């Protein structure tokens, strides 16, 4: 990868793809910045502003960049302000290996962690073998999620999170990386590969509060699709295929306050509202019962929607999947 950079320039994407990467399907608008880091740049970069293509392309093409490329001061500020943490790739790998160990019933399925305290791993050789009663298709369909995903290092690992150096495809350790490896090992034609790559993407989820990190996560997932396609077939995928993956990613990697299940800061507290009553219009002050009572099902904010791809692509509230709160 001679031209590899951890920072994916938004100018590389077509207008349609970039618009999709910025889409918030819950609000029908764009994702929000939801961070104060860029307010010095003026209008369009404020905390509550939607992220617009013109704010991240052209002369603003270097505005949004991965954490590893930010200054140490900015990294520290984000850790203090939003509890943003820097998870090394070797930690992501170790924890993802535990997930697969439970699914496969054995260790060292995709790689072997080195025991020399060097925080390295060695990818397994040969085709992944599946346990009795399970197939590669079952693995691709298995649902995986990274909560408060940031730049999604548990899902895809295009570069080392501590150095920004590229990780070769064979050595990548993300949950989606593993699915795409399996797809590549078990398909031959572009049509079959695309079909199962789409299934892999439809079964990978993640949510994040800050808009810049969310965009970086979406971009990393989309570029991983391009990487694996090029590795498999020696050419770039068609634009229509890239657009569809961007559409899936824009649904499955979404912006949310993870403690409330709503769009960040969408709850109304102390807000004057005019309501229609039997006696005409009356003004009252809105307060969110969910915020006051710490009840995830009583917020007056906008609850986030996701797609149930296996069930006729039905839209549903994310919190309705949380059995603990039923």
C-alpha positions as YAML, in Angstrom:
chain: A
units: angstrom
residues:
- id: 1
  name: UNK
  ca: [0.00, 0.00, 0.00]
- id: 2
  name: UNK
  ca: [2.47, 2.70, -1.09]
- id: 3
  name: UNK
  ca: [-0.08, 5.50, -0.94]
- id: 4
  name: UNK
  ca: [-1.77, 4.38, 2.28]
- id: 5
  name: UNK
  ca: [-2.76, 6.98, 4.84]
- id: 6
  name: UNK
  ca: [-4.72, 6.46, 8.05]
- id: 7
  name: UNK
  ca: [-6.48, 9.71, 7.17]
- id: 8
  name: UNK
  ca: [-9.02, 9.00, 4.42]
- id: 9
  name: UNK
  ca: [-9.60, 12.16, 2.40]
- id: 10
  name: UNK
  ca: [-13.31, 12.79, 1.91]
- id: 11
  name: UNK
  ca: [-12.58, 14.19, -1.57]
- id: 12
  name: UNK
  ca: [-11.93, 10.60, -2.66]
- id: 13
  name: UNK
  ca: [-15.62, 9.78, -2.43]
- id: 14
  name: UNK
  ca: [-18.26, 10.65, -4.99]
- id: 15
  name: UNK
  ca: [-20.88, 13.20, -3.97]
- id: 16
  name: UNK
  ca: [-23.51, 10.47, -3.57]
- id: 17
  name: UNK
  ca: [-21.29, 8.26, -1.41]
- id: 18
  name: UNK
  ca: [-20.19, 11.13, 0.84]
- id: 19
  name: UNK
  ca: [-23.77, 12.25, 1.32]
- id: 20
  name: UNK
  ca: [-24.65, 8.72, 2.38]
- id: 21
  name: UNK
  ca: [-21.74, 8.58, 4.84]
- id: 22
  name: UNK
  ca: [-23.05, 11.75, 6.48]
- id: 23
  name: UNK
  ca: [-26.66, 10.58, 6.64]
- id: 24
  name: UNK
  ca: [-28.62, 10.15, 9.86]
- id: 25
  name: UNK
  ca: [-31.57, 7.91, 9.07]
- id: 26
  name: UNK
  ca: [-33.29, 8.63, 12.39]
- id: 27
  name: UNK
  ca: [-33.57, 12.37, 11.83]
- id: 28
  name: UNK
  ca: [-33.62, 12.33, 8.03]
- id: 29
  name: UNK
  ca: [-30.83, 14.91, 8.11]
- id: 30
  name: UNK
  ca: [-27.04, 14.69, 8.50]
- id: 31
  name: UNK
  ca: [-25.17, 13.53, 11.56]
- id: 32
  name: UNK
  ca: [-24.17, 16.26, 14.03]
- id: 33
  name: UNK
  ca: [-20.68, 17.36, 14.94]
- id: 34
  name: UNK
  ca: [-21.61, 16.77, 18.62]
- id: 35
  name: UNK
  ca: [-18.17, 18.01, 19.70]
- id: 36
  name: UNK
  ca: [-16.79, 21.47, 20.43]
- id: 37
  name: UNK
  ca: [-13.43, 20.71, 18.81]
- id: 38
  name: UNK
  ca: [-14.14, 22.56, 15.57]
- id: 39
  name: UNK
  ca: [-16.12, 25.61, 16.73]
- id: 40
  name: UNK
  ca: [-13.15, 27.91, 16.14]
- id: 41
  name: UNK
  ca: [-13.68, 27.32, 12.41]
- id: 42
  name: UNK
  ca: [-16.94, 29.25, 12.58]
- id: 43
  name: UNK
  ca: [-20.45, 28.69, 11.30]
- id: 44
  name: UNK
  ca: [-21.15, 25.15, 10.21]
- id: 45
  name: UNK
  ca: [-18.70, 23.67, 12.73]
- id: 46
  name: UNK
  ca: [-20.62, 24.26, 15.94]
- id: 47
  name: UNK
  ca: [-21.56, 21.49, 18.33]
- id: 48
  name: UNK
  ca: [-25.18, 21.27, 17.18]
- id: 49
  name: UNK
  ca: [-24.49, 21.84, 13.46]
- id: 50
  name: UNK
  ca: [-25.01, 19.10, 10.91]
- id: 51
  name: UNK
  ca: [-21.84, 17.87, 9.20]
- id: 52
  name: UNK
  ca: [-21.91, 19.10, 5.60]
- id: 53
  name: UNK
  ca: [-19.75, 17.93, 2.68]
- id: 54
  name: UNK
  ca: [-18.31, 21.41, 2.18]
- id: 55
  name: UNK
  ca: [-17.05, 21.40, 5.78]
- id: 56
  name: UNK
  ca: [-14.88, 18.32, 5.28]
- id: 57
  name: UNK
  ca: [-13.71, 18.57, 1.65]
- id: 58
  name: UNK
  ca: [-11.56, 20.93, -0.41]
- id: 59
  name: UNK
  ca: [-9.72, 23.37, 1.83]
- id: 60
  name: UNK
  ca: [-11.30, 21.61, 4.83]
- id: 61
  name: UNK
  ca: [-10.16, 18.16, 3.69]
- id: 62
  name: UNK
  ca: [-7.82, 17.75, 6.69]
- id: 63
  name: UNK
  ca: [-10.28, 18.96, 9.31]
- id: 64
  name: UNK
  ca: [-11.40, 15.47, 10.38]
- id: 65
  name: UNK
  ca: [-8.58, 13.04, 11.03]
- id: 66
  name: UNK
  ca: [-8.01, 9.86, 13.08]
- id: 67
  name: UNK
  ca: [-7.04, 10.13, 16.72]
- id: 68
  name: UNK
  ca: [-3.53, 8.78, 16.04]
- id: 69
  name: UNK
  ca: [-2.84, 11.82, 13.83]
- id: 70
  name: UNK
  ca: [-4.21, 14.39, 16.28]
- id: 71
  name: UNK
  ca: [-1.88, 16.35, 18.53]
- id: 72
  name: UNK
  ca: [-1.18, 14.90, 21.95]
- id: 73
  name: UNK
  ca: [-2.92, 17.90, 23.48]
- id: 74
  name: UNK
  ca: [-6.09, 17.29, 21.46]
- id: 75
  name: UNK
  ca: [-6.02, 13.57, 22.34]
- id: 76
  name: UNK
  ca: [-5.78, 14.43, 26.04]
- id: 77
  name: UNK
  ca: [-8.61, 16.98, 25.81]
- id: 78
  name: UNK
  ca: [-10.93, 14.48, 24.16]
- id: 79
  name: UNK
  ca: [-10.13, 11.87, 26.78]
- id: 80
  name: UNK
  ca: [-11.04, 14.33, 29.53]
- id: 81
  name: UNK
  ca: [-14.12, 15.80, 27.85]
- id: 82
  name: UNK
  ca: [-15.74, 12.72, 26.29]
- id: 83
  name: UNK
  ca: [-13.88, 9.76, 27.87]
- id: 84
  name: UNK
  ca: [-12.44, 8.97, 24.46]
- id: 85
  name: UNK
  ca: [-9.90, 6.19, 24.84]
- id: 86
  name: UNK
  ca: [-7.17, 4.88, 22.58]
- id: 87
  name: UNK
  ca: [-7.50, 1.11, 22.29]
- id: 88
  name: UNK
  ca: [-4.32, -0.52, 20.89]
- id: 89
  name: UNK
  ca: [-4.83, -2.97, 18.03]
- id: 90
  name: UNK
  ca: [-3.37, -5.84, 20.07]
- id: 91
  name: UNK
  ca: [-6.03, -5.32, 22.75]
- id: 92
  name: UNK
  ca: [-8.79, -5.31, 20.12]
- id: 93
  name: UNK
  ca: [-7.34, -8.50, 18.69]
- id: 94
  name: UNK
  ca: [-7.14, -10.25, 22.06]
- id: 95
  name: UNK
  ca: [-10.75, -9.45, 22.88]
- id: 96
  name: UNK
  ca: [-12.03, -10.33, 19.41]
- id: 97
  name: UNK
  ca: [-10.20, -13.65, 19.71]
- id: 98
  name: UNK
  ca: [-12.23, -14.39, 22.84]
- id: 99
  name: UNK
  ca: [-15.46, -13.78, 20.89]
- id: 100
  name: UNK
  ca: [-14.37, -16.22, 18.20]
- id: 101
  name: UNK
  ca: [-13.09, -18.74, 20.72]
- id: 102
  name: UNK
  ca: [-16.60, -18.88, 22.18]
- id: 103
  name: UNK
  ca: [-18.22, -19.19, 18.74]
- id: 104
  name: UNK
  ca: [-15.85, -21.81, 17.31]
- id: 105
  name: UNK
  ca: [-15.21, -23.70, 20.53]
- id: 106
  name: UNK
  ca: [-11.44, -23.49, 20.07]
- id: 107
  name: UNK
  ca: [-8.60, -20.98, 20.28]
- id: 108
  name: UNK
  ca: [-6.38, -19.37, 17.67]
- id: 109
  name: UNK
  ca: [-8.91, -19.48, 14.82]
- id: 110
  name: UNK
  ca: [-7.80, -16.39, 12.90]
- id: 111
  name: UNK
  ca: [-4.43, -15.67, 14.48]
- id: 112
  name: UNK
  ca: [-2.10, -16.62, 17.28]
- id: 113
  name: UNK
  ca: [-1.09, -14.00, 19.81]
- id: 114
  name: UNK
  ca: [2.67, -13.94, 20.31]
- id: 115
  name: UNK
  ca: [3.87, -14.76, 23.79]
- id: 116
  name: UNK
  ca: [6.92, -12.50, 23.85]
- id: 117
  name: UNK
  ca: [5.10, -9.43, 25.25]
- id: 118
  name: UNK
  ca: [5.65, -7.73, 21.89]
- id: 119
  name: UNK
  ca: [1.92, -7.28, 21.36]
- id: 120
  name: UNK
  ca: [2.12, -8.95, 17.97]
- id: 121
  name: UNK
  ca: [0.06, -11.73, 16.41]
- id: 122
  name: UNK
  ca: [0.55, -14.23, 13.62]
- id: 123
  name: UNK
  ca: [-2.34, -14.89, 11.22]
- id: 124
  name: UNK
  ca: [-3.29, -18.52, 10.76]
- id: 125
  name: UNK
  ca: [-2.55, -20.10, 7.40]
- id: 126
  name: UNK
  ca: [-4.95, -22.01, 5.23]
- id: 127
  name: UNK
  ca: [-8.71, -21.87, 5.04]
- id: 128
  name: UNK
  ca: [-10.71, -21.35, 8.23]
- id: 129
  name: UNK
  ca: [-12.32, -24.62, 9.33]
- id: 130
  name: UNK
  ca: [-15.75, -24.57, 10.95]
- id: 131
  name: UNK
  ca: [-17.02, -26.71, 13.82]
- id: 132
  name: UNK
  ca: [-19.59, -29.42, 13.31]
- id: 133
  name: UNK
  ca: [-23.06, -27.99, 12.91]
- id: 134
  name: UNK
  ca: [-21.85, -24.55, 11.84]
- id: 135
  name: UNK
  ca: [-20.92, -23.21, 8.41]
- id: 136
  name: UNK
  ca: [-19.06, -20.23, 7.05]
- id: 137
  name: UNK
  ca: [-22.42, -18.70, 6.14]
- id: 138
  name: UNK
  ca: [-23.51, -18.93, 9.79]
- id: 139
  name: UNK
  ca: [-20.37, -17.04, 10.80]
- id: 140
  name: UNK
  ca: [-20.94, -14.28, 8.26]
- id: 141
  name: UNK
  ca: [-24.55, -13.93, 9.46]
- id: 142
  name: UNK
  ca: [-23.61, -13.81, 13.16]
- id: 143
  name: UNK
  ca: [-24.41, -10.37, 14.60]
- id: 144
  name: UNK
  ca: [-21.56, -8.35, 16.10]
- id: 145
  name: UNK
  ca: [-21.62, -4.89, 17.66]
- id: 146
  name: UNK
  ca: [-19.06, -2.40, 18.95]
- id: 147
  name: UNK
  ca: [-20.63, -0.11, 21.54]
- id: 148
  name: UNK
  ca: [-19.42, 3.51, 21.70]
- id: 149
  name: UNK
  ca: [-17.30, 2.52, 18.73]
- id: 150
  name: UNK
  ca: [-15.25, 5.68, 18.17]
- id: 151
  name: UNK
  ca: [-13.33, 4.99, 14.97]
- id: 152
  name: UNK
  ca: [-14.45, 1.32, 15.14]
- id: 153
  name: UNK
  ca: [-11.07, -0.40, 15.84]
- id: 154
  name: UNK
  ca: [-12.85, -3.58, 16.95]
- id: 155
  name: UNK
  ca: [-14.72, -3.80, 13.63]
- id: 156
  name: UNK
  ca: [-11.99, -2.97, 11.12]
- id: 157
  name: UNK
  ca: [-8.22, -2.58, 11.47]
- id: 158
  name: UNK
  ca: [-6.83, -0.88, 8.37]
- id: 159
  name: UNK
  ca: [-4.02, 0.68, 10.42]
- id: 160
  name: UNK
  ca: [-2.30, 0.27, 13.74]
- id: 161
  name: UNK
  ca: [-4.09, 2.53, 16.21]
- id: 162
  name: UNK
  ca: [-0.86, 3.42, 18.03]
- id: 163
  name: UNK
  ca: [1.32, 4.28, 15.01]
- id: 164
  name: UNK
  ca: [-1.01, 4.87, 12.06]
- id: 165
  name: UNK
  ca: [0.95, 2.31, 10.03]
- id: 166
  name: UNK
  ca: [-1.08, 0.16, 7.61]
- id: 167
  name: UNK
  ca: [-1.91, -3.42, 8.59]
- id: 168
  name: UNK
  ca: [-1.77, -5.90, 5.68]
- id: 169
  name: UNK
  ca: [-5.14, -7.45, 4.87]
- id: 170
  name: UNK
  ca: [-4.01, -10.92, 5.93]
- id: 171
  name: UNK
  ca: [-3.10, -9.60, 9.38]
- id: 172
  name: UNK
  ca: [-6.21, -7.53, 10.08]
- id: 173
  name: UNK
  ca: [-8.10, -8.42, 13.22]
- id: 174
  name: UNK
  ca: [-11.46, -6.60, 13.22]
- id: 175
  name: UNK
  ca: [-14.75, -8.45, 13.57]
- id: 176
  name: UNK
  ca: [-15.72, -7.38, 10.06]
- id: 177
  name: UNK
  ca: [-12.22, -8.16, 8.77]
- id: 178
  name: UNK
  ca: [-12.72, -11.74, 9.93]
- id: 179
  name: UNK
  ca: [-16.06, -12.04, 8.17]
- id: 180
  name: UNK
  ca: [-14.58, -10.68, 4.94]
- id: 181
  name: UNK
  ca: [-11.69, -13.13, 5.17]
- id: 182
  name: UNK
  ca: [-14.19, -15.97, 5.44]
- id: 183
  name: UNK
  ca: [-16.20, -14.59, 2.50]
- id: 184
  name: UNK
  ca: [-13.03, -14.39, 0.40]
- id: 185
  name: UNK
  ca: [-12.04, -17.97, 1.24]
- id: 186
  name: UNK
  ca: [-15.43, -19.40, 0.32]
- id: 187
  name: UNK
  ca: [-16.50, -17.52, -2.81]
- id: 188
  name: UNK
  ca: [-15.14, -17.32, -6.33]
- id: 189
  name: UNK
  ca: [-17.21, -15.00, -8.51]
- id: 190
  name: UNK
  ca: [-17.67, -11.28, -7.96]
- id: 191
  name: UNK
  ca: [-21.41, -11.78, -7.70]
- id: 192
  name: UNK
  ca: [-21.18, -14.34, -4.92]
- id: 193
  name: UNK
  ca: [-18.50, -12.37, -3.10]
- id: 194
  name: UNK
  ca: [-20.60, -9.18, -3.23]
- id: 195
  name: UNK
  ca: [-23.69, -11.01, -2.00]
- id: 196
  name: UNK
  ca: [-21.95, -12.36, 1.08]
- id: 197
  name: UNK
  ca: [-19.92, -9.21, 1.72]
- id: 198
  name: UNK
  ca: [-23.23, -7.37, 1.93]
- id: 199
  name: UNK
  ca: [-24.50, -9.97, 4.40]
- id: 200
  name: UNK
  ca: [-21.35, -9.41, 6.47]
- id: 201
  name: UNK
  ca: [-21.93, -5.65, 6.56]
- id: 202
  name: UNK
  ca: [-25.61, -6.07, 7.45]
- id: 203
  name: UNK
  ca: [-24.58, -8.01, 10.55]
- id: 204
  name: UNK
  ca: [-22.01, -5.55, 11.89]
- id: 205
  name: UNK
  ca: [-23.26, -2.70, 14.11]
- id: 206
  name: UNK
  ca: [-21.83, 0.17, 16.13]
- id: 207
  name: UNK
  ca: [-22.87, 3.50, 17.61]
- id: 208
  name: UNK
  ca: [-20.98, 6.63, 18.58]
- id: 209
  name: UNK
  ca: [-21.77, 10.06, 20.03]
- id: 210
  name: UNK
  ca: [-19.18, 12.34, 18.36]
- id: 211
  name: UNK
  ca: [-19.81, 13.02, 14.69]
- id: 212
  name: UNK
  ca: [-16.19, 13.17, 13.59]
- id: 213
  name: UNK
  ca: [-15.40, 9.76, 15.09]
- id: 214
  name: UNK
  ca: [-18.60, 8.35, 13.62]
- id: 215
  name: UNK
  ca: [-17.65, 9.57, 10.15]
- id: 216
  name: UNK
  ca: [-14.17, 8.06, 10.51]
- id: 217
  name: UNK
  ca: [-15.72, 4.73, 11.51]
- id: 218
  name: UNK
  ca: [-18.05, 4.75, 8.52]
- id: 219
  name: UNK
  ca: [-15.20, 5.64, 6.18]
- id: 220
  name: UNK
  ca: [-13.00, 2.87, 7.59]
- id: 221
  name: UNK
  ca: [-15.73, 0.27, 7.03]
- id: 222
  name: UNK
  ca: [-16.36, 1.48, 3.50]
- id: 223
  name: UNK
  ca: [-12.68, 1.57, 2.53]
- id: 224
  name: UNK
  ca: [-12.23, -1.91, 3.98]
- id: 225
  name: UNK
  ca: [-14.82, -3.11, 1.45]
- id: 226
  name: UNK
  ca: [-12.74, -1.59, -1.34]
- id: 227
  name: UNK
  ca: [-9.52, -3.08, 0.10]
- id: 228
  name: UNK
  ca: [-10.86, -6.63, 0.26]
- id: 229
  name: UNK
  ca: [-12.49, -6.46, -3.16]
- id: 230
  name: UNK
  ca: [-9.26, -5.25, -4.74]
- id: 231
  name: UNK
  ca: [-7.28, -7.94, -2.92]
- id: 232
  name: UNK
  ca: [-9.63, -10.64, -4.16]
- id: 233
  name: UNK
  ca: [-10.22, -9.54, -7.76]
- id: 234
  name: UNK
  ca: [-7.33, -7.20, -8.60]
- id: 235
  name: UNK
  ca: [-9.59, -4.29, -9.53]
- id: 236
  name: UNK
  ca: [-11.85, -1.71, -7.91]
- id: 237
  name: UNK
  ca: [-15.51, -2.43, -7.22]
- id: 238
  name: UNK
  ca: [-18.19, -0.70, -9.28]
- id: 239
  name: UNK
  ca: [-19.52, 2.60, -7.95]
- id: 240
  name: UNK
  ca: [-23.00, 1.12, -7.45]
- id: 241
  name: UNK
  ca: [-21.52, -1.56, -5.17]
- id: 242
  name: UNK
  ca: [-19.68, 1.06, -3.14]
- id: 243
  name: UNK
  ca: [-22.87, 3.12, -2.84]
- id: 244
  name: UNK
  ca: [-24.83, 0.18, -1.48]
- id: 245
  name: UNK
  ca: [-22.20, -0.64, 1.13]
- id: 246
  name: UNK
  ca: [-22.18, 3.04, 2.14]
- id: 247
  name: UNK
  ca: [-25.96, 2.82, 2.54]
- id: 248
  name: UNK
  ca: [-25.68, -0.24, 4.79]
- id: 249
  name: UNK
  ca: [-22.92, 1.39, 6.83]
- id: 250
  name: UNK
  ca: [-24.94, 4.60, 7.27]
- id: 251
  name: UNK
  ca: [-27.70, 2.53, 8.90]
- id: 252
  name: UNK
  ca: [-25.57, 0.14, 10.94]
- id: 253
  name: UNK
  ca: [-23.04, 2.64, 12.31]
- id: 254
  name: UNK
  ca: [-25.16, 5.40, 13.78]
- id: 255
  name: UNK
  ca: [-25.04, 8.42, 16.08]
- id: 256
  name: UNK
  ca: [-26.54, 7.85, 19.52]
- id: 257
  name: UNK
  ca: [-26.35, 8.70, 23.19]
- id: 258
  name: UNK
  ca: [-25.68, 5.16, 24.37]
- id: 259
  name: UNK
  ca: [-27.10, 5.76, 27.86]
- id: 260
  name: UNK
  ca: [-30.44, 7.02, 26.57]
- id: 261
  name: UNK
  ca: [-30.88, 5.41, 23.15]
- id: 262
  name: UNK
  ca: [-31.66, 8.78, 21.56]
- id: 263
  name: UNK
  ca: [-29.96, 11.20, 19.18]
- id: 264
  name: UNK
  ca: [-27.39, 13.09, 21.30]
- id: 265
  name: UNK
  ca: [-28.85, 16.07, 23.18]
- id: 266
  name: UNK
  ca: [-32.30, 15.60, 21.65]
- id: 267
  name: UNK
  ca: [-34.14, 15.43, 25.00]
- id: 268
  name: UNK
  ca: [-36.09, 18.58, 25.83]
- id: 269
  name: UNK
  ca: [-35.47, 19.91, 29.32]
- id: 270
  name: UNK
  ca: [-36.62, 23.37, 30.37]
- id: 271
  name: UNK
  ca: [-37.80, 24.13, 26.85]
- id: 272
  name: UNK
  ca: [-40.85, 26.37, 26.40]
- id: 273
  name: UNK
  ca: [-43.39, 24.72, 24.10]
- id: 274
  name: UNK
  ca: [-46.84, 25.64, 22.86]
- id: 275
  name: UNK
  ca: [-49.38, 22.81, 23.04]
- id: 276
  name: UNK
  ca: [-52.96, 22.54, 21.87]
- id: 277
  name: UNK
  ca: [-55.52, 21.79, 24.60]
- id: 278
  name: UNK
  ca: [-59.32, 21.75, 24.79]
- id: 279
  name: UNK
  ca: [-59.13, 25.37, 25.87]
- id: 280
  name: UNK
  ca: [-56.84, 26.52, 23.08]
- id: 281
  name: UNK
  ca: [-53.07, 26.91, 22.90]
- id: 282
  name: UNK
  ca: [-51.15, 26.91, 26.14]
- id: 283
  name: UNK
  ca: [-47.46, 27.36, 26.83]
- id: 284
  name: UNK
  ca: [-45.68, 24.97, 29.13]
- id: 285
  name: UNK
  ca: [-42.14, 23.92, 29.96]
- id: 286
  name: UNK
  ca: [-41.05, 20.50, 28.69]
- id: 287
  name: UNK
  ca: [-39.08, 18.23, 30.97]
- id: 288
  name: UNK
  ca: [-37.80, 14.80, 30.07]
- id: 289
  name: UNK
  ca: [-39.07, 12.11, 32.44]
- id: 290
  name: UNK
  ca: [-36.38, 9.74, 31.20]
- id: 291
  name: UNK
  ca: [-33.59, 12.14, 32.14]
- id: 292
  name: UNK
  ca: [-35.15, 12.95, 35.51]
- id: 293
  name: UNK
  ca: [-35.87, 9.35, 36.47]
- id: 294
  name: UNK
  ca: [-33.00, 7.66, 34.63]
- id: 295
  name: UNK
  ca: [-35.56, 5.61, 32.69]
- id: 296
  name: UNK
  ca: [-34.37, 4.72, 29.19]
- id: 297
  name: UNK
  ca: [-37.94, 4.20, 27.98]
- id: 298
  name: UNK
  ca: [-39.30, 7.60, 29.01]
- id: 299
  name: UNK
  ca: [-37.06, 10.05, 27.19]
- id: 300
  name: UNK
  ca: [-38.73, 12.73, 25.10]
- id: 301
  name: UNK
  ca: [-35.77, 12.88, 22.74]
- id: 302
  name: UNK
  ca: [-35.61, 11.20, 19.34]
- id: 303
  name: UNK
  ca: [-35.08, 7.47, 19.74]
- id: 304
  name: UNK
  ca: [-32.57, 6.06, 17.26]
- id: 305
  name: UNK
  ca: [-33.74, 3.76, 14.49]
- id: 306
  name: UNK
  ca: [-31.89, 0.82, 12.96]
- id: 307
  name: UNK
  ca: [-32.66, -1.63, 10.15]
- id: 308
  name: UNK
  ca: [-33.65, -5.24, 10.71]
- id: 309
  name: UNK
  ca: [-32.18, -6.42, 7.42]
- id: 310
  name: UNK
  ca: [-33.26, -10.04, 7.86]
- id: 311
  name: UNK
  ca: [-36.88, -9.06, 8.56]
- id: 312
  name: UNK
  ca: [-37.86, -7.29, 5.35]
- id: 313
  name: UNK
  ca: [-35.48, -4.39, 6.19]
- id: 314
  name: UNK
  ca: [-37.93, -3.23, 8.87]
- id: 315
  name: UNK
  ca: [-37.09, -0.07, 10.79]
- id: 316
  name: UNK
  ca: [-37.09, -0.38, 14.56]
- id: 317
  name: UNK
  ca: [-35.98, 1.52, 17.64]
- id: 318
  name: UNK
  ca: [-32.65, 0.33, 18.97]
- id: 319
  name: UNK
  ca: [-33.92, 0.33, 22.56]
- id: 320
  name: UNK
  ca: [-36.60, -2.22, 21.60]
- id: 321
  name: UNK
  ca: [-33.79, -4.76, 21.19]
- id: 322
  name: UNK
  ca: [-32.67, -4.26, 24.76]
- id: 323
  name: UNK
  ca: [-34.45, -7.05, 26.61]
- id: 324
  name: UNK
  ca: [-33.02, -5.86, 29.93]
- id: 325
  name: UNK
  ca: [-35.29, -2.84, 29.82]
- id: 326
  name: UNK
  ca: [-38.51, -4.61, 28.78]
...
